[in-house]
Amino acid sequence: MRISGFSSGMDIDAMVKEMMKAKRIPIDQLGQKKQVLEWQREEYRGINAKIAAFRNNKLFNYNTQSEFSQVKTEVAGEGNIVSAKGTTSAVAGTTTIKVKSLAESANNVGSDIRASDTSVPPAKIAIDTSKAIADEDTLKNKVIPASTYTFKINGAQVTVDPSKMSVNDVLSQINGKTNVQAFYDEGTGKVIMTSKDTGGSASITIEDTDNFLSSVLGVANNPLAKGKDASLSINGVDTTRSSNSFSLNGVEITLQGVSSSSTVITTSKNVDKIVDDIKSFINDYNELLKMLQDKVGETRYRKYAPLTDDQRSAMKESEITQWEAKAKSGLLANDTILTKTISDMRMSLMTKVNTGSSIKQMTNIGLETGPYYEGGKLYLKDENKLREALEKDPKAVMALFTSNPDPVSDPNNPGKKILPETENVGIFQRLYGNFKTALDAMSERAGTNAYSTSLTDTLKTESVLGKGIKGLTDKINDQTARLTIIENRYYRQFGDMEKAMSKFSSQSTSLFGSSS
């Protein structure tokens, strides 16, 4: 137990605290160094998240050939007779379609399976389609409960246990096991079957040796249950299709009605959308580049070290905020990872790409980087030039951005792959690789999750900064333990002094008291 200065009249706690203040300075300095490393690690995590978001989402989407293969499809004609949607493989041009008849499914309509209501002829009694068939008294034809029945529809077998299965159960079995859709029409009391396929080859063939379908559900085999092909003309040539939906020259076409007039489908490259996407890429790229440049060029205020607990307690909240803003500034100034990433980004944009065309670099399509003092900011200087390139040589523009040849086997080492030369790799793919290098380097230095956009992921301790923080933490703990021993020794010494002074005071009181 610590003893206060009752006998000496001294503030021992204050004295010990003052004596320990100088000894705590090395610990405070270690704590400040640790705080700087932790702040740096958080800075890396924030940058990692932004680069990963750009690489994994935006750049990944830009770096697809479909971005440069977008088409615009326009349909002109009566009502909604024909709909059309262009795919990335669509061929530019005009197609005229006249729909004479639509493709149809095969249908088989059964007979009324309801029992007659003898009390109110010719009325029928409603069927409970959820009740076991053997227990259903309202069916026209009953079944033997102890028996099971089998039938086939288009070769697919269905087994029925009427003691356990309802009409709904049987219809579900048909719908699930065959290529036929069956339902019960309560209005007519009939089971109706429709083939899932359309066209002249669509049919409904029934094999009903147990006579369950024909007797109980009223559906017999009908050789005439056939589908029909769609009849139409394409560019004046009569033709047929088994389905109302089909692809023609990369355009997905759906026939929705019949008309005596023609529908005109015009397909062209959607240059507007591609240009908008390139503009979007430029904005995203410049935003990321500016963030990196701001971090690299940020001023470092070395006089503003992280605050100690004692310093914090003596300051207002607003003063702490202002101080820490200065202390955190420039923690990644001239950082080697970031400066290399910026340099790599510039080179990826400026290096020519072997496209097999005269379009080999961005300047050929109207894109340029700004002056050096802008740090390589990207501009669309000539939009007309870009549009002209997309119209005349879209494949070369696509290759400029997305070319990505497969690695080839090393002739001297068959198990090894040789990556393609930089000149053969498109701009987006180069940037994709640049950012992977940056993310891996930050992961090694700061312990970030290289491909995560999260700001709360646990940081790996086996990183350069992680090991540095752990080393400082261990030193702080060791020195704190040593100071605790010293502090306890001071209190013990003052305690001994207090006891001695108290004893001396008691003896003096006794001595002078007895002499009086």
C-alpha positions in Angstrom: 0.0 0.0 0.0 1.3 3.4 -0.9 1.6 6.0 1.9 0.9 9.7 1.4 2.9 12.4 3.1 1.0 12.7 6.3 4.1 13.0 8.5 6.3 15.0 6.1 3.6 17.2 4.7 4.9 16.6 1.2 2.7 15.7 -1.9 4.5 12.4 -2.6 2.3 11.5 -5.6 3.2 14.8 -7.3 6.8 14.4 -6.5 6.9 10.8 -7.8 5.1 11.9 -11.0 7.6 14.7 -11.5 10.5 12.3 -10.9 9.0 9.8 -13.5 8.3 12.5 -16.1 11.8 12.6 -17.5 12.1 8.8 -17.4 8.9 8.5 -19.5 10.2 10.6 -22.3 11.8 7.6 -24.2 8.5 5.7 -23.9 6.6 8.8 -25.3 9.1 9.0 -28.2 8.6 5.3 -28.9 4.8 5.8 -28.8 5.1 8.7 -31.3 7.2 6.5 -33.7 4.6 3.8 -33.4 1.8 6.2 -34.1 3.5 7.4 -37.2 3.8 3.9 -38.5 0.1 3.2 -37.7 -0.9 6.3 -39.5 1.2 5.3 -42.5 -0.5 1.9 -42.5 -3.9 3.5 -42.5 -2.8 5.8 -45.4 -1.8 2.7 -47.4 -5.1 1.0 -46.6 -7.0 4.0 -47.9 -5.0 4.1 -51.1 -5.1 0.3 -51.5 -9.0 0.5 -51.3 -9.2 3.2 -54.0 -6.7 1.4 -56.4 -8.5 -1.9 -55.8 -11.9 -0.4 -56.5 -10.6 1.2 -59.7 -8.8 -2.0 -60.8 -11.4 -4.6 -59.8 -14.5 -2.8 -60.9 -14.1 0.1 -63.3 -10.9 -1.0 -65.1 -12.1 -4.6 -65.2 -15.2 -3.5 -67.0 -13.4 -1.1 -69.3 -10.9 -3.9 -70.2 -13.5 -6.1 -72.0 -13.9 -6.3 -75.7 -17.7 -5.9 -75.3 -17.0 -2.3 -74.2 -15.8 -1.6 -77.8 -18.4 -3.8 -79.5 -21.5 -2.1 -78.4 -24.2 -1.7 -81.0 -27.3 0.5 -81.4 -30.4 -1.2 -82.7 -33.4 0.7 -83.9 -36.8 -0.9 -84.9 -39.2 0.9 -87.2 -42.6 -0.5 -88.1 -46.2 -1.2 -87.0 -46.7 -1.5 -83.2 -44.7 -4.1 -81.4 -44.7 -6.8 -84.1 -41.0 -7.3 -83.8 -38.5 -6.5 -81.1 -34.7 -6.6 -81.6 -31.6 -6.3 -79.5 -28.1 -6.1 -80.8 -25.3 -8.2 -79.3 -21.5 -7.5 -79.4 -21.3 -9.7 -82.5 -24.0 -7.8 -84.4 -23.3 -6.9 -88.0 -24.0 -3.3 -89.0 -26.8 -3.1 -91.6 -30.5 -3.0 -92.2 -32.9 -6.0 -92.1 -36.6 -6.0 -93.2 -39.0 -8.5 -91.7 -42.6 -9.2 -92.4 -44.4 -11.7 -90.0 -47.1 -13.8 -91.6 -47.7 -16.2 -88.7 -46.2 -16.9 -85.3 -44.6 -20.2 -84.2 -47.0 -22.2 -82.1 -46.7 -25.0 -79.5 -48.4 -28.3 -79.8 -51.7 -28.5 -77.8 -53.8 -31.4 -76.5 -57.1 -30.5 -74.8 -58.7 -33.2 -72.8 -62.4 -33.9 -72.2 -64.4 -32.7 -69.2 -63.4 -34.9 -66.2 -66.0 -33.6 -63.7 -68.8 -35.8 -62.6 -72.3 -34.6 -63.4 -74.5 -33.0 -60.7 -77.6 -35.2 -61.0 -79.6 -32.9 -58.8 -79.1 -29.9 -61.2 -78.4 -31.3 -64.7 -76.5 -30.6 -66.8 -74.3 -28.9 -64.1 -71.0 -30.4 -63.1 -69.5 -30.9 -59.6 -66.3 -28.9 -58.9 -63.2 -31.0 -58.4 -60.8 -30.6 -55.4 -57.5 -30.8 -57.3 -55.5 -30.9 -54.0 -57.3 -34.1 -52.7 -55.9 -37.6 -53.2 -57.4 -38.9 -56.5 -58.6 -42.1 -54.9 -60.6 -40.1 -52.4 -62.0 -37.6 -54.9 -65.7 -38.4 -55.5 -66.3 -35.7 -58.0 -64.2 -37.2 -60.8 -66.2 -38.7 -63.7 -64.1 -41.9 -63.7 -62.9 -43.5 -60.4 -59.6 -45.4 -60.0 -58.6 -48.5 -58.0 -56.8 -47.1 -54.9 -54.5 -50.1 -54.5 -53.1 -49.7 -58.0 -50.3 -47.5 -59.4 -50.4 -46.2 -62.9 -47.7 -45.3 -65.4 -47.8 -43.4 -68.6 -45.3 -41.7 -70.9 -45.3 -38.3 -72.5 -42.8 -37.8 -75.3 -40.9 -40.7 -73.9 -40.7 -39.4 -70.3 -42.3 -41.7 -67.8 -44.6 -40.6 -64.9 -45.8 -42.9 -62.1 -49.0 -42.1 -60.2 -50.2 -43.5 -56.9 -53.8 -42.3 -56.6 -54.0 -43.1 -52.9 -51.3 -40.5 -52.2 -51.3 -38.1 -55.2 -53.8 -35.4 -56.2 -54.6 -34.1 -59.6 -52.2 -31.2 -58.8 -49.5 -33.7 -57.9 -49.9 -35.5 -61.2 -49.8 -32.2 -63.2 -46.6 -31.2 -61.3 -45.0 -34.5 -62.2 -45.8 -33.9 -65.8 -44.5 -30.4 -65.8 -41.3 -31.4 -64.0 -40.4 -34.6 -65.9 -41.6 -33.9 -69.4 -41.2 -31.2 -72.0 -44.9 -30.5 -71.7 -46.7 -27.9 -69.6 -50.1 -29.2 -68.2 -52.8 -27.4 -66.2 -56.4 -28.0 -65.1 -58.9 -25.5 -66.4 -61.6 -25.1 -63.7 -63.9 -23.3 -66.1 -64.2 -26.2 -68.5 -63.1 -29.1 -66.3 -60.4 -30.1 -68.8 -56.7 -30.9 -68.5 -54.8 -28.9 -71.2 -51.3 -29.9 -72.3 -49.0 -27.6 -74.2 -45.5 -28.4 -75.5 -42.7 -26.2 -74.1 -41.2 -26.1 -77.6 -42.7 -24.4 -80.6 -42.4 -25.1 -84.3 -43.5 -27.9 -86.7 -41.4 -30.5 -84.9 -43.1 -29.8 -81.5 -45.5 -32.6 -80.6 -47.2 -34.3 -77.7 -47.0 -38.1 -77.9 -48.8 -40.1 -75.2 -48.3 -43.7 -74.3 -51.0 -44.6 -71.9 -51.2 -48.4 -71.5 -52.9 -48.2 -68.1 -55.5 -45.8 -69.6 -55.0 -43.5 -66.6 -54.6 -40.3 -68.6 -57.5 -41.0 -71.0 -59.9 -42.3 -68.4 -59.1 -40.2 -65.3 -57.7 -37.0 -66.7 -59.5 -37.2 -70.0 -56.4 -36.7 -72.2 -55.8 -39.2 -75.0 -53.0 -39.4 -77.6 -53.7 -37.1 -80.5 -51.5 -37.5 -83.5 -52.7 -34.1 -84.7 -51.2 -32.4 -81.7 -48.4 -30.7 -83.6 -46.8 -27.3 -83.3 -46.4 -24.8 -86.2 -43.4 -22.9 -87.5 -43.4 -19.1 -87.8 -43.8 -17.9 -91.3 -42.0 -14.7 -92.3 -40.0 -13.0 -94.9 -36.5 -11.6 -94.3 -35.4 -9.0 -96.8 -38.1 -10.3 -99.2 -37.1 -13.9 -98.9 -39.8 -16.3 -97.5 -38.6 -18.5 -94.6 -39.7 -20.2 -91.5 -38.5 -20.4 -87.9 -39.3 -23.0 -85.3 -39.2 -20.4 -82.5 -40.5 -16.8 -82.3 -37.1 -15.9 -80.9 -34.0 -16.3 -82.9 -30.6 -14.7 -83.8 -29.9 -13.1 -87.1 -26.4 -11.6 -87.8 -25.8 -11.1 -84.1 -29.2 -9.5 -83.5 -31.6 -11.2 -81.1 -35.1 -11.0 -82.7 -38.4 -11.8 -81.2 -41.6 -12.1 -83.2 -44.6 -10.8 -81.2 -47.4 -10.4 -83.7 -48.5 -10.6 -87.3 -48.7 -7.8 -89.8 -49.1 -7.1 -93.5 -46.5 -4.4 -93.3 -42.8 -4.8 -92.8 -40.6 -4.0 -89.8 -37.2 -2.4 -90.5 -34.3 -3.2 -88.1 -31.2 -1.0 -88.3 -28.0 -2.0 -86.5 -25.0 0.3 -86.2 -22.0 0.6 -83.9 -23.0 2.6 -80.8 -20.1 5.1 -81.1 -21.8 7.5 -78.7 -21.8 4.9 -75.9 -18.2 3.9 -76.6 -17.1 7.6 -76.5 -19.0 8.1 -73.3 -17.3 5.1 -71.8 -13.8 6.4 -72.8 -14.7 9.8 -71.3 -15.7 8.0 -68.1 -12.4 6.1 -68.1 -10.5 9.4 -68.5 -12.3 10.9 -65.5 -11.8 7.9 -63.3 -8.1 7.6 -64.3 -7.4 11.3 -63.7 -9.2 11.2 -60.3 -7.0 8.2 -59.2 -3.8 9.9 -60.6 -4.5 13.1 -58.7 -5.0 11.2 -55.5 -1.7 9.5 -55.8 0.1 12.7 -56.8 -1.4 14.6 -53.9 -0.1 12.0 -51.5 3.4 12.0 -53.1 3.6 15.8 -53.1 2.0 16.4 -49.7 4.0 18.6 -47.3 5.6 16.9 -44.3 5.6 19.0 -41.1 8.3 17.3 -39.1 7.9 19.6 -36.1 4.4 18.3 -35.6 5.0 14.9 -34.0 2.0 12.8 -32.7 0.7 14.2 -29.4 1.5 12.4 -26.1 -1.3 11.9 -23.5 0.1 14.8 -21.4 0.1 17.1 -24.4 -3.5 16.1 -25.4 -4.8 16.8 -21.9 -3.4 20.4 -22.1 -5.0 21.2 -25.4 -8.5 22.0 -26.7 -10.2 19.6 -29.1 -10.0 22.1 -31.9 -6.2 22.5 -31.3 -5.8 18.7 -31.2 -7.6 18.4 -34.6 -5.4 21.1 -36.2 -2.2 19.6 -34.8 -3.0 16.1 -35.9 -3.8 17.3 -39.4 -0.3 18.7 -39.6 1.2 15.6 -38.0 -0.5 13.3 -40.5 0.4 15.4 -43.5 3.0 14.0 -45.9 3.4 10.6 -44.3 3.7 9.2 -47.8 5.5 12.1 -49.4 7.8 10.8 -52.2 6.8 7.3 -51.3 8.6 4.8 -53.6 5.6 2.6 -54.2 3.4 5.5 -55.2 6.0 7.3 -57.3 6.7 4.0 -59.2 3.0 3.5 -59.7 2.5 7.0 -61.2 5.5 6.4 -63.4 4.2 3.0 -64.6 0.8 4.6 -65.3 2.4 7.2 -67.6 4.5 4.7 -69.4 1.4 2.4 -70.0 -0.3 5.3 -71.7 2.6 6.5 -73.7 4.1 3.2 -75.0 2.9 2.1 -78.4 0.8 -0.9 -78.9 1.2 -3.3 -81.8 -2.4 -3.3 -83.2 -1.6 -4.3 -86.7 -2.9 -0.9 -87.8 -1.7 2.7 -88.0 -3.5 3.2 -84.7 -0.7 2.4 -82.3 -1.0 5.0 -79.5 -3.5 7.3 -77.9 -2.6 10.3 -79.9 -3.8 8.5 -83.0 -7.4 8.6 -81.7 -7.4 12.1 -80.2 -6.2 11.3 -76.6 -3.2 13.1 -75.1 -1.5 13.6 -71.7 -1.2 17.1 -70.4 2.1 19.0 -69.7 4.6 17.6 -67.3 3.6 19.9 -64.4 0.1 18.3 -64.6 1.7 15.0 -63.8 0.4 13.1 -66.9 -3.3 14.0 -66.7 -5.2 12.5 -69.6 -7.3 14.5 -72.0 -9.6 13.8 -74.9 -8.2 16.5 -77.2 -10.0 15.6 -80.4 -13.4 13.8 -80.0 -14.0 13.9 -83.8 -10.7 12.0 -84.3 -11.8 9.4 -81.8 -15.2 9.0 -83.5 -13.6 8.7 -86.9 -11.2 5.9 -85.6 -14.2 4.0 -84.1 -16.1 4.2 -87.3 -13.2 3.3 -89.6 -11.1 0.9 -87.6 -12.9 -0.2 -84.5 -10.8 -3.4 -84.1 -7.6 -1.4 -83.9 -9.1 0.9 -81.2 -10.2 -2.1 -79.3 -6.8 -3.7 -79.6 -5.1 -0.4 -78.4 -7.0 -0.7 -75.2 -7.7 -4.4 -74.6 -5.1 -6.5 -76.5 -3.9 -9.3 -74.2 -2.1 -12.1 -75.9 -1.8 -15.4 -74.1 1.6 -16.4 -72.7 3.6 -18.8 -74.8 5.7 -21.8 -73.7 9.4 -21.2 -73.3 11.2 -23.4 -75.9 14.1 -23.9 -73.5 11.9 -24.7 -70.6 8.5 -26.3 -71.6 7.0 -25.9 -68.1 7.6 -22.2 -68.1 5.4 -19.5 -69.8 6.8 -16.4 -71.4 4.6 -13.3 -70.9 3.8 -11.2 -74.0 6.0 -8.1 -74.7 4.7 -4.8 -73.4 4.3 -3.6 -77.0 1.7 -6.3 -77.6 -0.4 -5.5 -74.5 -3.2 -3.0 -74.6 -3.4 0.1 -72.3 -6.1 -1.2 -70.0 -4.3 -4.5 -69.5 -1.0 -2.7 -68.8 -2.7 -0.6 -66.2 -4.3 -3.7 -64.7 -0.8 -5.1 -64.3 0.6 -1.8 -62.9 -2.0 -1.7 -60.2 -1.4 -5.4 -59.3 2.2 -4.6 -58.7 1.3 -1.6 -56.6 -1.3 -3.5 -54.5 1.2 -6.4 -53.9 3.9 -3.9 -52.8 1.5 -2.2 -50.4 0.4 -5.5 -49.0 4.1 -6.4 -48.3 4.8 -3.1 -46.7 1.6 -2.3 -44.8 -0.2 -5.7 -44.6 -3.2 -4.6 -46.6 -5.5 -7.0 -48.3 -4.2 -6.4 -51.8 -7.5 -6.8 -53.6 -9.9 -5.5 -51.0 -11.8 -2.2 -51.1 -12.6 -2.4 -47.4 -11.2 0.1 -44.9 -11.9 -2.2 -41.9 -10.1 -5.4 -43.0 -7.6 -6.7 -40.5 -4.1 -5.7 -41.4 -1.5 -8.5 -41.6 1.2 -8.2 -38.9 3.8 -10.0 -41.0 4.5 -6.9 -43.1 7.3 -4.3 -42.9 5.2 -1.8 -41.0 3.4 -4.5 -39.0 6.8 -5.8 -37.8 7.9 -2.3 -37.0 4.8 -1.6 -35.0 5.2 -4.9 -33.1 8.8 -4.2 -32.3 8.0 -0.7 -30.9 5.1 -2.2 -28.9 7.4 -4.7 -27.4 9.9 -2.0 -26.4 7.2 0.2 -25.0 5.9 -2.7 -22.9 9.4 -3.6 -21.7 10.2 0.0 -20.7 6.8 0.5 -19.1 7.4 -2.6 -16.9 10.8 -1.2 -16.0 9.4 2.2 -15.1 6.7 0.5 -13.0 9.5 -1.1 -10.9 11.3 2.3 -10.5 8.0 4.0 -9.6 7.2 1.4 -7.0 10.7 1.8 -5.6 10.2 5.6 -5.3 7.0 5.1 -3.4 8.6 2.5 -1.2 11.5 4.9 -0.4 9.1 7.7 0.4 7.1 5.3 2.5 10.1 4.3 4.5 10.9 8.0 5.0 7.3 8.7 6.2 7.5 5.8 8.7 10.8 7.1 10.0 9.6 10.6 10.4 6.4 9.4 12.1 8.5 7.3 14.5 10.8 10.3 15.3 7.7 12.5 15.8 6.2 10.0 18.3 9.5 9.7 20.2 9.9 13.5 20.4 6.4 13.9 21.7 7.0 11.3 24.4 10.3 12.8 25.4 9.1 16.4 25.7 5.8 15.4 27.2 7.5 13.5 30.1 9.9 16.3 30.9 7.0 18.7 31.5 
